């Protein structure tokens, strides 16, 4: 499955970025550029939906960590939607499951960032 990125504004401060296919060294820069644009435009709650992703690598993890570092000083937060056990395991192995709340549905993730 080829990489794709789609995003959806939920409200003035909340946004969902959906990633599909392989998110790696070659495609993560596009994801990073989009996330930085959103944060700079005033989005404070970002949900990254990985339910369509088939693979992520360390570059993707770096983009996510960078997003959290940009959001936290502004009181923002980032939550993930992940349904693939292999991708969830990457977050567990790296300890990043303690940095990002990981949810099994977009609704759960949106509820989490709304209450943060």
DSSP file (Angstrom, degrees, kcal/mol; ACC not computed):
  #  RESIDUE AA STRUCTURE BP1 BP2  ACC     N-H-->O    O-->H-N    N-H-->O    O-->H-N    TCO  KAPPA ALPHA  PHI   PSI    X-CA   Y-CA   Z-CA
    1    1 A X              0   0    0      0, 0.0    21,-0.7     0, 0.0    53,-0.1   0.000 360.0 360.0 360.0 130.9    0.0    0.0    0.0
    2    2 A X        -     0   0    0     19,-0.2     2,-0.1     1,-0.1    18,-0.0  -0.399 360.0 -93.0 -76.8 153.2    1.4    3.4   -1.0
    3    3 A X        +     0   0    0     19,-0.2     2,-0.3    18,-0.1    18,-0.2  -0.346  48.8 171.4 -62.0 138.2    1.9    6.2    1.5
    4    4 A X  E     -A   20   0A   0     16,-1.8    16,-2.6    -3,-0.1     2,-0.4  -0.990  17.9-159.5-145.5 154.2   -0.9    8.7    1.8
    5    5 A X  E     +A   19   0A   0     -2,-0.3     2,-0.4    14,-0.2    14,-0.2  -0.998  14.3 170.6-133.6 129.9   -1.7   11.5    4.2
    6    6 A X  E     -A   18   0A   0     12,-2.5    12,-3.9    -2,-0.4     2,-0.3  -0.986   9.8-166.8-134.0 146.1   -5.1   13.0    4.8
    7    7 A X  E     -A   17   0A   0     -2,-0.4     2,-0.4    10,-0.2    10,-0.2  -0.968   6.1-164.9-138.3 159.6   -6.1   15.5    7.4
    8    8 A X  E     -A   16   0A   0      8,-2.5     8,-2.8    -2,-0.3     2,-0.4  -0.992  19.7-132.1-144.6 126.4   -9.3   16.8    8.9
    9    9 A X  E     -A   15   0A   0     -2,-0.4     6,-0.2     6,-0.2     3,-0.1  -0.666  19.0-178.0 -77.6 129.7  -10.0   19.8   11.0
   10   10 A X        -     0   0    0      4,-2.4     2,-0.2    -2,-0.4     5,-0.2   0.852  67.1 -36.9 -92.3 -46.8  -12.2   18.9   13.9
   11   11 A X  S    S-     0   0    0      3,-1.6    -1,-0.4     0, 0.0     3,-0.1  -0.839  84.1 -61.0-156.6-164.8  -12.5   22.4   15.3
   12   12 A X  S    S+     0   0    0     -2,-0.2     3,-0.0     1,-0.2    -3,-0.0   0.793 133.5  22.4 -61.6 -28.8  -10.3   25.6   15.7
   13   13 A X  S    S+     0   0    0     30,-0.2    32,-3.0    31,-0.1    31,-2.1   0.500 111.8  75.2-116.9  -5.7   -7.7   23.8   17.9
   14   14 A X  E     + b   0  45A   0     30,-0.2    -4,-2.4    29,-0.2    -3,-1.6  -0.907  51.1 170.1-117.8 136.8   -8.1   20.1   17.1
   15   15 A X  E     -Ab   9  46A   0     30,-2.4    32,-2.6    -2,-0.4     2,-0.5  -0.997  21.8-145.7-144.7 145.3   -6.9   18.3   14.0
   16   16 A X  E     -Ab   8  47A   0     -8,-2.8    -8,-2.5    -2,-0.3     2,-0.5  -0.948   8.9-166.8-112.2 131.2   -6.6   14.7   12.8
   17   17 A X  E     -Ab   7  48A   0     30,-3.0    32,-3.0    -2,-0.5     2,-0.5  -0.978   9.2-160.4-113.6 120.1   -3.8   13.6   10.5
   18   18 A X  E     -Ab   6  49A   0    -12,-3.9   -12,-2.5    -2,-0.5     2,-0.4  -0.888   5.2-166.4-103.8 127.5   -4.4   10.1    9.0
   19   19 A X  E     -A    5   0A   0     30,-2.6    33,-0.7    -2,-0.5     2,-0.3  -0.915   6.7-175.6-112.1 138.0   -1.3    8.3    7.7
   20   20 A X  E     +Ab   4  52A   0    -16,-2.6   -16,-1.8    -2,-0.4    33,-0.3  -0.941  45.6   5.3-132.0 155.7   -1.6    5.3    5.5
   21   21 A X  E    S- b   0  53A   0     31,-2.2    33,-2.6    -2,-0.3    34,-1.4  -0.477 113.2  -8.3  77.9-146.7    0.9    2.8    4.0
   22   22 A X  E     - b   0  55A   0    -21,-0.7     2,-0.8    32,-0.2    34,-0.2  -0.781  56.6-167.3 -94.0 119.6    4.6    3.0    4.8
   23   23 A X  E     + b   0  56A   0     32,-3.1    34,-1.1    -2,-0.6    37,-0.3  -0.889  38.5 129.5-105.8 103.3    5.6    6.0    6.8
   24   24 A X  S >> S-     0   0    0     -2,-0.8     4,-3.5    32,-0.2     3,-0.5  -0.586  72.4 -53.6-140.0-164.8    9.4    5.9    6.6
   25   25 A X  T 34 S+     0   0    0      1,-0.2     4,-0.4     2,-0.2    -2,-0.0   0.800 132.0  44.3 -49.9 -34.8   12.6    7.9    5.9
   26   26 A X  T 34 S+     0   0    0      1,-0.1    -1,-0.2     2,-0.1     4,-0.2   0.793 124.0  30.2 -86.2 -29.4   11.2    8.9    2.5
   27   27 A X  T X> S+     0   0    0     -3,-0.5     4,-1.3     2,-0.1     3,-0.8   0.676  99.1  79.4-105.7 -20.8    7.6    9.8    3.5
   28   28 A X  H 3X S+     0   0    0     -4,-3.5     4,-3.0     1,-0.2     5,-0.2   0.835  84.4  64.3 -60.3 -34.0    8.0   11.1    7.0
   29   29 A X  H 3> S+     0   0    0     -4,-0.4     4,-2.6    -5,-0.3    -1,-0.2   0.877 101.5  50.9 -58.9 -34.5    9.2   14.5    5.9
   30   30 A X  H <> S+     0   0    0     -3,-0.8     4,-2.0     2,-0.2    -1,-0.2   0.911 111.4  48.1 -66.0 -41.0    5.8   15.2    4.3
   31   31 A X  H  X S+     0   0    0     -4,-1.3     4,-2.5     2,-0.2    -2,-0.2   0.925 112.1  49.5 -62.0 -46.0    4.1   14.2    7.6
   32   32 A X  H  X S+     0   0    0     -4,-3.0     4,-2.8     1,-0.2     5,-0.2   0.927 109.3  51.4 -60.8 -45.8    6.5   16.4    9.6
   33   33 A X  H  X S+     0   0    0     -4,-2.6     4,-2.2     1,-0.2    -1,-0.2   0.910 111.9  46.9 -58.7 -43.4    5.9   19.4    7.3
   34   34 A X  H  X S+     0   0    0     -4,-2.0     4,-2.2     2,-0.2    -1,-0.2   0.922 112.6  48.7 -67.0 -43.3    2.1   19.0    7.6
   35   35 A X  H  X S+     0   0    0     -4,-2.5     4,-2.5     1,-0.2     5,-0.2   0.918 111.4  49.4 -64.5 -42.7    2.2   18.7   11.4
   36   36 A X  H  X S+     0   0    0     -4,-2.8     4,-2.8     1,-0.2     5,-0.2   0.917 109.9  52.3 -62.4 -42.6    4.5   21.7   11.8
   37   37 A X  H  X S+     0   0    0     -4,-2.2     4,-1.4    -5,-0.2    -1,-0.2   0.925 111.0  47.4 -56.9 -45.8    2.1   23.8    9.6
   38   38 A X  H  <>S+     0   0    0     -4,-2.2     5,-2.3     2,-0.2    -2,-0.2   0.920 113.1  46.8 -64.4 -44.9   -0.9   22.8   11.7
   39   39 A X  H ><5S+     0   0    0     -4,-2.5     3,-1.6     1,-0.2    -1,-0.2   0.916 112.4  50.3 -64.8 -42.8    0.8   23.5   15.0
   40   40 A X  H 3<5S+     0   0    0     -4,-2.8    -1,-0.2     1,-0.3    -2,-0.2   0.768 104.6  58.9 -67.7 -23.7    2.1   26.9   13.7
   41   41 A X  T 3<5S-     0   0    0     -4,-1.4    -1,-0.3    -5,-0.2    -2,-0.2   0.442 130.5 -91.6 -84.9   1.4   -1.5   27.7   12.5
   42   42 A X  T < 5S+     0   0    0     -3,-1.6     2,-0.3     1,-0.3    -3,-0.2   0.475  74.3 147.5 108.0   2.3   -2.7   27.3   16.1
   43   43 A X      < +     0   0    0     -5,-2.3    -1,-0.3    -6,-0.2   -29,-0.2  -0.568  14.7 172.7 -71.4 131.9   -3.8   23.7   16.4
   44   44 A X        +     0   0    0    -31,-2.1    33,-2.3    -2,-0.3     2,-0.6   0.657  62.5  54.8-113.2 -24.3   -3.1   22.5   19.9
   45   45 A X  E     -bc  14  77A   0    -32,-3.0   -30,-2.4    31,-0.2     2,-0.5  -0.950  67.0-179.2-116.2 114.5   -4.7   19.0   20.0
   46   46 A X  E     -bc  15  78A   0     31,-2.5    33,-2.3    -2,-0.6     2,-0.5  -0.951  12.9-165.1-118.6 130.6   -3.4   16.7   17.3
   47   47 A X  E     -bc  16  79A   0    -32,-2.6   -30,-3.0    -2,-0.5     2,-0.7  -0.967   7.4-158.7-110.4 123.7   -4.6   13.1   16.7
   48   48 A X  E     -bc  17  80A   0     31,-2.7    33,-2.4    -2,-0.5     2,-0.8  -0.911   9.2-154.1-103.4 113.6   -2.3   11.0   14.4
   49   49 A X  E     +bc  18  81A   0    -32,-3.0   -30,-2.6    -2,-0.7     3,-0.3  -0.782  22.8 169.0 -93.8 108.9   -4.4    8.1   13.1
   50   50 A X  E >   +     0   0A   0     31,-3.1     3,-1.4    -2,-0.8    33,-0.2   0.207  44.8 110.1-100.3  13.4   -2.0    5.3   12.2
   51   51 A X  E 3  S+     0   0A   0      1,-0.3    -1,-0.2    30,-0.1   -31,-0.1   0.735  84.1  43.0 -67.0 -19.6   -4.8    2.7   11.6
   52   52 A X  E 3  S+b   20   0A   0    -33,-0.7   -31,-2.2    -3,-0.3    -1,-0.3   0.448  91.6 108.2 -99.8  -1.9   -4.1    2.7    7.9
   53   53 A X  E <   -b   21   0A   0     -3,-1.4   -31,-0.2   -33,-0.3    34,-0.1  -0.535  45.1-173.1 -77.8 141.0   -0.3    2.6    8.3
   54   54 A X  E    S+     0   0A   0    -33,-2.6     2,-0.3     1,-0.4   -32,-0.2   0.593  71.6  10.6-104.2 -17.0    1.4   -0.7    7.4
   55   55 A X  E     -b   22   0A   0    -34,-1.4   -32,-3.1     2,-0.0    -1,-0.4  -0.965  56.3-176.2-161.2 140.1    4.9    0.3    8.6
   56   56 A X  E     -b   23   0A   0     -2,-0.3     2,-0.2   -34,-0.2   -32,-0.2  -0.976  11.3-165.2-134.3 154.0    6.6    3.1   10.6
   57   57 A X     >  -     0   0    0    -34,-1.1     4,-1.8    -2,-0.3     3,-0.4  -0.614  44.0 -79.9-126.1-171.2   10.3    3.6   11.3
   58   58 A X  H  > S+     0   0    0      1,-0.2     4,-2.3     2,-0.2     5,-0.1   0.794 124.7  61.2 -64.6 -27.8   12.5    5.6   13.6
   59   59 A X  H  > S+     0   0    0      2,-0.2     4,-2.0     1,-0.2    -1,-0.2   0.923 104.9  48.5 -63.1 -42.4   12.1    8.7   11.4
   60   60 A X  H  > S+     0   0    0     -3,-0.4     4,-2.3   -37,-0.3    -2,-0.2   0.912 109.5  52.1 -62.9 -43.4    8.3    8.6   12.0
   61   61 A X  H  X S+     0   0    0     -4,-1.8     4,-2.6     1,-0.2    -1,-0.2   0.899 108.1  52.6 -60.0 -39.9    8.9    8.3   15.8
   62   62 A X  H  X S+     0   0    0     -4,-2.3     4,-2.5     1,-0.2    -1,-0.2   0.889 107.5  50.6 -62.9 -40.1   11.2   11.3   15.6
   63   63 A X  H  X S+     0   0    0     -4,-2.0     4,-2.1     2,-0.2    -1,-0.2   0.911 111.4  48.7 -63.8 -42.2    8.5   13.4   13.9
   64   64 A X  H  X S+     0   0    0     -4,-2.3     4,-2.1     2,-0.2    -2,-0.2   0.923 111.7  48.1 -64.5 -44.4    6.0   12.3   16.6
   65   65 A X  H  X S+     0   0    0     -4,-2.6     4,-2.4     1,-0.2    -2,-0.2   0.918 111.1  51.9 -61.9 -42.5    8.4   13.2   19.4
   66   66 A X  H  X S+     0   0    0     -4,-2.5     4,-1.7     1,-0.2    -1,-0.2   0.882 107.1  53.6 -60.2 -38.7    9.1   16.6   17.7
   67   67 A X  H  X S+     0   0    0     -4,-2.1     4,-2.1     2,-0.2    -1,-0.2   0.915 108.6  48.2 -62.4 -43.8    5.3   17.2   17.5
   68   68 A X  H  X S+     0   0    0     -4,-2.1     4,-2.8     1,-0.2    -2,-0.2   0.910 109.2  53.6 -62.5 -42.5    4.9   16.6   21.2
   69   69 A X  H  X S+     0   0    0     -4,-2.4     4,-0.6     1,-0.2    -1,-0.2   0.840 112.2  44.9 -63.2 -32.7    7.9   19.0   22.0
   70   70 A X  H  < S+     0   0    0     -4,-1.7     4,-0.4    -5,-0.2    -1,-0.2   0.849 117.3  44.7 -76.6 -35.0    6.2   21.7   19.9
   71   71 A X  H ><>S+     0   0    0     -4,-2.1     5,-2.8    -5,-0.2     3,-1.0   0.883 100.1  65.8 -79.0 -40.1    2.8   21.2   21.4
   72   72 A X  H ><5S+     0   0    0     -4,-2.8     3,-2.3     1,-0.3    -1,-0.2   0.876  95.9  54.0 -57.0 -46.0    3.6   20.9   25.1
   73   73 A X  T 3<5S+     0   0    0     -4,-0.6    -1,-0.3     1,-0.3    -2,-0.1   0.807 110.6  49.4 -60.9 -25.4    4.8   24.4   25.7
   74   74 A X  T < 5S-     0   0    0     -3,-1.0    -1,-0.3    -4,-0.4    -2,-0.2   0.329 123.9-105.4 -92.2   7.1    1.6   25.7   24.3
   75   75 A X  T < 5S+     0   0    0     -3,-2.3    -3,-0.2     1,-0.2    -2,-0.1   0.688  77.8 137.0  77.9  17.5   -0.5   23.4   26.5
   76   76 A X      < -     0   0    0     -5,-2.8     2,-0.3    -8,-0.1   -31,-0.2  -0.288  37.1-154.1 -91.4 178.2   -1.2   21.1   23.6
   77   77 A X  E     -c   45   0A   0    -33,-2.3   -31,-2.5    -3,-0.1     2,-0.4  -0.984   7.9-146.5-151.0 160.8   -1.3   17.4   23.3
   78   78 A X  E     -c   46   0A   0     -2,-0.3    23,-0.7   -33,-0.2     2,-0.3  -0.997  15.8-176.8-131.4 132.6   -0.8   14.6   20.7
   79   79 A X  E     -cd  47 101A   0    -33,-2.3   -31,-2.7    -2,-0.4     2,-0.3  -0.933  13.9-140.0-127.9 153.8   -2.6   11.3   20.8
   80   80 A X  E     -cd  48 102A   0     21,-2.8    23,-2.8    -2,-0.3     2,-0.5  -0.846   4.9-151.6-114.5 148.6   -2.3    8.3   18.5
   81   81 A X  E     +cd  49 103A   0    -33,-2.4   -31,-3.1    -2,-0.3     2,-0.4  -0.988  29.0 166.2-112.4 121.6   -4.8    5.8   16.9
   82   82 A X        +     0   0    0     21,-2.6   -31,-0.1    -2,-0.5    -2,-0.0  -0.972  20.6 163.9-142.7 123.3   -3.1    2.5   16.3
   83   83 A X        +     0   0    0     -2,-0.4     2,-0.6   -33,-0.2    -1,-0.1   0.464  54.9  94.4-114.2  -6.4   -4.8   -0.8   15.5
   84   84 A X     >  -     0   0    0      1,-0.2     4,-2.6   -34,-0.2     3,-0.3  -0.794  62.4-152.7 -93.3 119.8   -1.8   -2.7   14.3
   85   85 A X  H  > S+     0   0    0     -2,-0.6     4,-2.3     1,-0.2    -1,-0.2   0.852  95.3  55.5 -59.2 -36.1   -0.1   -4.8   17.0
   86   86 A X  H  > S+     0   0    0      2,-0.2     4,-1.1     1,-0.2    -1,-0.2   0.898 111.1  43.4 -65.7 -39.5    3.3   -4.7   15.2
   87   87 A X  H  > S+     0   0    0     -3,-0.3     4,-1.3     2,-0.2     3,-0.4   0.908 112.7  52.1 -72.5 -41.1    3.2   -0.9   15.2
   88   88 A X  H  X S+     0   0    0     -4,-2.6     4,-1.9     1,-0.2     3,-0.2   0.895 104.8  57.8 -59.1 -39.2    2.0   -0.7   18.8
   89   89 A X  H  X S+     0   0    0     -4,-2.3     4,-3.1     1,-0.2    -1,-0.2   0.851  99.0  58.9 -61.4 -35.2    4.9   -3.0   19.7
   90   90 A X  H  X S+     0   0    0     -4,-1.1     4,-1.9    -3,-0.4     6,-0.3   0.911 106.9  47.3 -59.6 -42.3    7.3   -0.4   18.3
   91   91 A X  H  X>S+     0   0    0     -4,-1.3     6,-1.6    -3,-0.2     5,-1.1   0.885 113.8  47.8 -66.8 -37.4    6.0    2.2   20.7
   92   92 A X  H ><5S+     0   0    0     -4,-1.9     3,-0.6     4,-0.2    -2,-0.2   0.924 111.1  49.5 -68.7 -44.6    6.2   -0.3   23.6
   93   93 A X  H 3<5S+     0   0    0     -4,-3.1    -2,-0.2     1,-0.2    -1,-0.2   0.888 115.5  43.4 -62.0 -40.0    9.8   -1.4   22.8
   94   94 A X  H 3<5S-     0   0    0     -4,-1.9    -1,-0.2    -5,-0.2    -2,-0.2   0.552 110.1-121.0 -84.3  -7.3   11.0    2.2   22.6
   95   95 A X  T X<5S+     0   0    0     -3,-0.6     3,-1.5    -4,-0.6     4,-0.2   0.500  79.3 123.5  80.4   2.4    9.1    3.3   25.7
   96   96 A X  G >>< +     0   0    0     -5,-1.1     4,-2.6    -6,-0.3     3,-0.9   0.598  52.6  79.9 -76.0  -8.2    7.2    5.8   23.6
   97   97 A X  G 34 S+     0   0    0     -6,-1.6    -1,-0.3     1,-0.2     5,-0.2   0.687  92.2  53.9 -67.8 -14.7    3.9    4.3   24.7
   98   98 A X  G <4 S+     0   0    0     -3,-1.5    -1,-0.2    -7,-0.3    -2,-0.2   0.598 110.4  45.8 -89.9 -12.9    4.5    6.3   27.9
   99   99 A X  T <4 S+     0   0    0     -3,-0.9     2,-0.5    -4,-0.2    -2,-0.2   0.835 116.3  42.1 -92.9 -41.9    4.9    9.5   25.9
  100  100 A X  S  < S-     0   0    0     -4,-2.6     2,-0.4    -9,-0.1    -1,-0.2  -0.909  80.2-129.0-110.3 128.7    1.9    9.2   23.5
  101  101 A X  E     -d   79   0A   0    -23,-0.7   -21,-2.8    -2,-0.5     2,-0.5  -0.637  29.1-152.3 -69.1 129.8   -1.5    8.0   24.6
  102  102 A X  E     -d   80   0A   0     -2,-0.4     2,-0.3    -5,-0.2   -21,-0.2  -0.924  14.7-174.2-111.7 126.5   -2.4    5.2   22.1
  103  103 A X  E     -d   81   0A   0    -23,-2.8   -21,-2.6    -2,-0.5     3,-0.0  -0.816  29.9-137.8-120.2 157.1   -6.0    4.5   21.4
  104  104 A X  S    S+     0   0    0     -2,-0.3     2,-0.3   -23,-0.2   -23,-0.1   0.550  88.0  35.3 -91.6  -7.5   -7.8    1.9   19.4
  105  105 A X  S  > S-     0   0    0    -25,-0.2     4,-1.9     1,-0.1     5,-0.2  -0.988  74.7-124.4-144.0 155.7  -10.3    4.3   17.7
  106  106 A X  H  > S+     0   0    0     -2,-0.3     4,-2.7     1,-0.2     5,-0.2   0.877 112.3  56.4 -63.7 -38.2  -10.3    7.8   16.5
  107  107 A X  H  > S+     0   0    0      1,-0.2     4,-2.3     2,-0.2    -1,-0.2   0.917 107.1  48.7 -61.0 -43.6  -13.3    8.7   18.7
  108  108 A X  H  > S+     0   0    0      2,-0.2     4,-2.0     1,-0.2    -1,-0.2   0.913 112.7  48.2 -62.0 -43.0  -11.3    7.5   21.8
  109  109 A X  H  X S+     0   0    0     -4,-1.9     4,-2.3     2,-0.2     5,-0.2   0.909 111.5  49.3 -66.6 -41.8   -8.3    9.6   20.8
  110  110 A X  H  X S+     0   0    0     -4,-2.7     4,-2.0     1,-0.2    -1,-0.2   0.895 110.3  50.9 -64.6 -39.0  -10.4   12.7   20.1
  111  111 A X  H  X S+     0   0    0     -4,-2.3     4,-1.3    -5,-0.2    -1,-0.2   0.888 109.9  51.7 -63.8 -37.8  -12.1   12.3   23.5
  112  112 A X  H  < S+     0   0    0     -4,-2.0     4,-0.4     1,-0.2    -2,-0.2   0.919 112.3  42.9 -66.5 -44.8   -8.7   12.1   25.2
  113  113 A X  H >< S+     0   0    0     -4,-2.3     3,-0.7     1,-0.2    -1,-0.2   0.823 109.6  58.7 -73.3 -28.2   -7.2   15.2   23.6
  114  114 A X  H 3< S+     0   0    0     -4,-2.0    -1,-0.2     1,-0.2    -2,-0.2   0.836 109.3  44.1 -66.9 -30.9  -10.5   17.1   24.2
  115  115 A X  T 3<        0   0    0     -4,-1.3    -1,-0.2    -3,-0.2    -2,-0.2   0.464 360.0 360.0 -93.2  -1.0  -10.1   16.5   27.9
  116  116 A X    <         0   0    0     -3,-0.7    -1,-0.2    -4,-0.4    -2,-0.1   0.488 360.0 360.0 -87.2 360.0   -6.4   17.3   28.1
